[in-house]
């Protein structure tokens, strides 16, 4: 079984971030990943955390950018960048990863992790969608190497002898290219021990 988690990258001061989480009654761990950059690990409900909604809310409150990250079963990662509460950019690491759904009329269709719908006899395109380093660069600190970030978004990162690139490895490469500590952003709330992050903050619901 692969790795799945949902996390948020927030920008701004810790106190406003903590207050926003308390206002929303959203239990989470908040861990620094660089100056004015925070990994937000929200508590899951039935194994899933709605980080899309949370990232939008935090960007609205802070008036600073935020990003949601959703890694599913090590196969695919989707991400959205938010500004002032609105999603301004969507990304998916592999458009060929789809799931089967049924509409209200019982018609079967396929949907990718970027929300794109396909007919059941349609072959989705492969490769990433939205691999634009300029969309993610404002989330980083210091001089962000666009070439390195673009390579990570495309999945052009060293495999170190591994047979395939897992979604969590690609996520780590993307975050590292933003000059951030990737470890906290790759951890689900349910797997956190309070002692794991000495500088972390637990915000109760």
C-alpha positions as CSV (number, residue, x, y, z in Angstrom):
1,X,0.0,0.0,0.0
2,X,1.3,3.4,-0.9
3,X,1.6,6.7,1.0
4,X,-1.2,9.2,1.2
5,X,-1.4,12.5,3.0
6,X,-2.8,16.1,2.7
7,X,-0.9,19.1,3.8
8,X,-0.8,22.9,3.4
9,X,2.0,25.3,2.8
10,X,1.1,28.7,4.4
11,X,3.0,32.0,4.2
12,X,3.0,34.7,6.9
13,X,3.2,35.1,10.6
14,X,2.6,32.3,13.1
15,X,0.2,34.2,15.3
16,X,-2.3,35.1,12.4
17,X,-2.0,31.6,11.2
18,X,-2.8,30.1,14.6
19,X,-5.7,32.5,15.0
20,X,-7.1,31.6,11.6
21,X,-7.0,27.9,12.4
22,X,-8.7,28.6,15.8
23,X,-11.4,30.7,14.1
24,X,-12.1,27.9,11.7
25,X,-11.9,25.3,14.5
26,X,-9.5,23.3,12.4
27,X,-7.2,21.1,14.5
28,X,-3.7,21.0,13.0
29,X,0.0,20.8,13.6
30,X,1.9,23.8,12.4
31,X,5.6,23.3,11.8
32,X,8.1,25.9,10.4
33,X,9.8,24.9,7.1
34,X,11.6,28.3,6.6
35,X,11.2,31.9,7.7
36,X,7.5,32.9,7.5
37,X,6.7,29.5,5.8
38,X,4.7,26.9,7.6
39,X,3.6,23.3,7.1
40,X,0.0,22.9,8.2
41,X,-1.0,19.3,8.9
42,X,-4.7,19.2,9.5
43,X,-6.5,16.4,11.3
44,X,-8.2,14.0,8.9
45,X,-11.9,13.0,8.9
46,X,-12.3,9.4,7.7
47,X,-8.7,9.4,6.6
48,X,-8.8,12.6,4.5
49,X,-8.2,16.3,5.1
50,X,-9.8,18.9,2.9
51,X,-6.7,20.9,2.3
52,X,-8.1,22.6,-0.8
53,X,-10.7,24.4,1.4
54,X,-8.2,25.0,4.2
55,X,-5.5,26.5,1.9
56,X,-8.0,28.9,0.4
57,X,-9.2,30.0,3.8
58,X,-5.7,30.6,5.1
59,X,-4.7,32.6,2.0
60,X,-7.8,34.7,2.4
61,X,-7.1,35.5,6.0
62,X,-3.4,36.2,5.6
63,X,-3.6,37.8,2.2
64,X,-0.5,35.8,1.4
65,X,-0.2,32.8,-1.0
66,X,-0.8,29.3,0.2
67,X,-0.7,25.9,-1.4
68,X,-2.5,22.6,-0.9
69,X,-0.8,19.3,-1.5
70,X,-2.6,15.9,-1.8
71,X,-0.5,12.8,-2.3
72,X,-2.6,9.7,-3.2
73,X,-1.2,6.2,-2.7
74,X,2.3,7.2,-3.9
75,X,0.9,7.3,-7.5
76,X,-0.1,10.9,-8.0
77,X,0.1,14.3,-6.4
78,X,-2.2,17.2,-6.9
79,X,-1.6,20.8,-5.7
80,X,-3.3,24.1,-5.9
81,X,-1.9,27.6,-5.3
82,X,-4.2,30.1,-3.6
83,X,-4.1,33.9,-3.5
84,X,-6.6,35.9,-1.4
85,X,-8.8,32.8,-1.1
86,X,-8.9,31.9,-4.8
87,X,-7.3,29.1,-6.5
88,X,-5.0,30.6,-9.1
89,X,-3.1,27.6,-10.3
90,X,-3.7,23.8,-10.3
91,X,-1.1,21.1,-10.8
92,X,-1.2,17.3,-11.1
93,X,1.9,15.2,-11.3
94,X,0.4,12.5,-13.7
95,X,-2.7,13.2,-15.7
96,X,-2.9,9.5,-16.7
97,X,-3.9,8.5,-13.2
98,X,-7.7,8.4,-13.2
99,X,-10.6,6.9,-11.2
100,X,-14.0,5.7,-12.2
101,X,-17.2,7.6,-11.3
102,X,-20.8,7.6,-12.2
103,X,-22.9,10.7,-12.8
104,X,-26.5,11.3,-11.6
105,X,-27.8,9.3,-14.6
106,X,-25.6,6.3,-13.8
107,X,-23.3,7.0,-16.7
108,X,-19.7,5.9,-16.1
109,X,-16.9,8.3,-16.6
110,X,-13.2,8.8,-15.7
111,X,-11.8,11.7,-13.7
112,X,-8.2,12.7,-13.2
113,X,-6.9,14.1,-10.0
114,X,-7.0,17.6,-11.5
115,X,-10.8,17.2,-11.9
116,X,-10.7,16.7,-15.7
117,X,-13.4,14.3,-16.9
118,X,-12.9,11.7,-19.6
119,X,-15.2,9.2,-21.4
120,X,-14.6,5.6,-20.4
121,X,-13.2,4.8,-23.8
122,X,-10.9,7.9,-23.8
123,X,-7.2,7.7,-23.1
124,X,-6.1,10.5,-20.7
125,X,-2.9,12.3,-21.6
126,X,0.2,11.3,-19.7
127,X,2.7,13.4,-17.8
128,X,2.1,16.4,-15.5
129,X,-0.4,19.2,-15.9
130,X,0.3,22.7,-14.7
131,X,4.0,22.2,-14.2
132,X,4.7,26.0,-14.2
133,X,7.5,27.0,-11.8
134,X,6.4,30.6,-11.9
135,X,3.2,29.7,-10.2
136,X,5.0,28.0,-7.3
137,X,8.1,30.2,-7.0
138,X,6.4,32.9,-4.7
139,X,5.9,30.2,-2.1
140,X,9.6,29.7,-1.7
141,X,12.3,31.7,0.1
142,X,15.5,33.3,-1.3
143,X,16.4,32.9,-4.9
144,X,14.3,30.0,-6.3
145,X,16.1,28.1,-9.1
146,X,13.3,28.0,-11.7
147,X,15.1,25.3,-13.7
148,X,15.4,23.0,-10.7
149,X,11.8,23.7,-9.7
150,X,10.5,23.0,-13.2
151,X,12.4,19.8,-13.3
152,X,10.8,18.7,-10.0
153,X,7.4,19.6,-11.2
154,X,7.9,17.5,-14.4
155,X,9.3,14.6,-12.4
156,X,12.8,14.9,-13.9
157,X,14.5,14.1,-10.6
158,X,17.2,11.5,-9.9
159,X,15.7,8.0,-9.0
160,X,18.9,6.8,-7.3
161,X,18.4,3.4,-8.8
162,X,14.7,3.1,-7.9
163,X,12.5,1.6,-10.7
164,X,10.0,4.5,-10.5
165,X,9.4,7.9,-9.0
166,X,6.9,7.9,-6.2
167,X,4.6,10.9,-5.8
168,X,5.9,11.6,-2.3
169,X,9.5,11.7,-3.7
170,X,8.4,14.2,-6.3
171,X,6.6,16.3,-3.7
172,X,9.8,16.4,-1.6
173,X,11.8,17.5,-4.6
174,X,9.3,20.3,-5.4
175,X,9.4,21.6,-1.8
176,X,13.2,21.4,-1.6
177,X,13.4,23.4,-4.8
178,X,11.5,26.1,-3.0
179,X,14.3,26.2,-0.5
180,X,12.0,24.8,2.2
181,X,12.3,21.8,4.6
182,X,10.3,19.1,2.9
183,X,10.0,16.7,5.8
184,X,7.0,18.3,7.7
185,X,5.0,18.8,4.5
186,X,5.2,15.1,3.8
187,X,3.7,13.9,7.0
188,X,0.0,13.3,7.7
189,X,-1.6,14.5,11.0
190,X,-2.5,10.9,11.9
191,X,1.2,9.9,11.8
192,X,2.6,12.8,13.9
193,X,4.0,12.2,17.3
194,X,4.1,15.5,19.3
195,X,7.8,14.9,19.8
196,X,8.6,14.6,16.1
197,X,8.8,18.3,15.6
198,X,10.5,20.2,18.5
199,X,9.5,23.6,17.1
200,X,5.9,22.6,16.1
201,X,2.7,23.9,17.4
202,X,-0.5,22.0,18.0
203,X,-3.6,24.0,17.4
204,X,-6.7,22.3,18.9
205,X,-10.1,22.5,17.3
